[in-house]
Each structure stands twice: as structure tokens, then as C-alpha cells.
Amino acid sequence: MAAMAQAAGSVLDGAPPVAARRAGFGGVLRSEFTKIRSVRSTYWTLAAMIVITIGISALLSFGRVQDYASQPPGIQAQMAVRIASRATQFSMFGLILGQLVIAVLGALTITSEYTTGMIRTSLTVMPRRGIVFAAKATVFTIVALAAGLVTSFGSYFIGQSIFATQHLNSTIGQPGVLRAVVGGGLFLAVCGLLSYGTGALLRHTAGAITASVALLFVLFVLSGFLPGSWAVDVDKWIPFNAGGAIWENLSGQNMFSPWVGFGVFCGYAAIALTAGLIRFRTRDA
């Protein structure tokens, strides 16, 4: 950071940014790690995502178990088959809200620098904007994926411990379960990247968060009101439905298979990142 600060001073004095050229991608990457670690919002946002996601998932799992336990044996037999087949997904239901929290962090990763004016310093130290953009995205991806996996596995194991009280739980070794749990972490990371790209495009925290919530949640809610003929063609393309296929396992004639749906979702994030990069490189900070 000291070398990068010296480089910034040299540029302002009219000298060539020698330290900036030497720093390269690795130097910018280290700088971005320092930034994201030093900002309080990183910690409270990640903590909120973990607590909210696991908490909602545990509450839903507990509610399912309580409902099951209150039924007569005949009804329980029918419910057991349905619950056991979707115990993994029930225990990860909190991802629906967790995606919104990680989207906030994704947007803040870049919009906060526009708010404070720090982005001008960053681009003075490293004038190659593509490197700055890629370094920010890389650091955010690592942090979001790590937190996402902790959240997803935590939701799963706590949920299954609740379902196990009535012998309705799944195990990590069953077909599709590990993919769903790992997929939950991947899903959260890509949600954040989509919001990061949106933030780079809009350069405004509230606007980026609003747009991300609309893409990830509002479209999902509105899709439930589509007439049947439209729903058949549109539902699977809704960002949440496409990305959620990797952990929700809703594949059928009207839904994408898990990895295909996740690929479509990654495509949406790639579009947002590309649009954000174009504006980041071509417009003044």
C-alpha cells in the first residue's frame, strides 16, 4: 500500500507511475484484499447473510417437522415421502433472502468508492482500469464464495439435524445432495457478482441494490402471477429460477436441469459484468 501511495503522489506531481506499473495485477489484488478487510460493512453484511439464511432455513425446517408431528399416522406416511424427497431444499430455503444480502455487499464493493471518491485514488495508482475492475471482482468472488459455502453447509446441516428428529433427513452422500449444497454457495457468489456488475454500471449504491433486488427477487415473485401459457416459456428464464436450479432441484419439463440453469444464471452475471466493465473503462470516475 505504501508503494501504491507513493505512485499516486508521483502521478499527481507529474512523474511516471513507476510503482503502479510494477505492482501489476498482484499488487492491486493485495490492495483490494486490504480494502475489503478494512471496511466494517464487509463483516456485518456477511454476518447478516449467514445468520438470516441459516435462521430462515432452520425455522422452515422446524415448521415442517412440527406440522408433520401434529398429523395422524395416515397423513404422516404421505407427508414423510414428500418431505424426505425435498429435505435438502427445505433446509436451504433461506437462500432466497441470503441472495439479497450478498447482493448488497456486491454493490457496495464498487459503489462505495464512488460515494467516497476513493475510486479516483485507485485509478491514479493503477490507471489500467480493466485490472482494477478484475481485481475487485476476484477479491469479492473469493470472499463471497467462502461465506456462501459456510452459509450453505451451515443451513443444510442444521436443517437436517431438525429433520432427523422425525427421521426425515437426507445425508450428504445421497445423489444430488452434495451438488445442491455446494451449489448453494456458488449461487450466492454469482448473485453478488451480478450485483457488482450492476453497481459498476450504475455507480450508485441505492440504484444498484434496487436493480439487483428487482432482478433476483421481484421478478421471481412476479413470475408467480404469469398466466399458465406464459409461465411455461418464461419461468425457467427468471434469474432466481435459473440459478436456483442448482440447489432447488426443480428440473422438469418447464425448468432447466441444475447445471444448465446455473449456466444461464452465470450468463446473466456475465452480461452485468461486461456492461459494468465497459462503463468503468470508458467513463470518467
Secondary structure, DSSP 8 states (H G I E B T S, - for coil): -HHHHHHHHHHHTT---HHHHHHHHHHHHHHHHHHHHH-HHHHHHHHHHHHHHHHHHHHHHHHHHHHHHTS-HHHHHHHHHHHHHTHHHHTTTTHHHHHHHHHHHHHHHHHHHHHHTHHHHHHHH---HHHHHHHHHHHHHHHHHHHHHHHHHHHHHHHHHHHGGGT----TTSTTHHHHHHHHHHHHHHHHHHHHHHHHHH--HHHHHHHHHIIIIIHHHHHTTS-HHHHHHHGGGSHHHHHHHHHH---BTTB--HHHHHHHHHHHHHHHHHHHHHHHHHS--
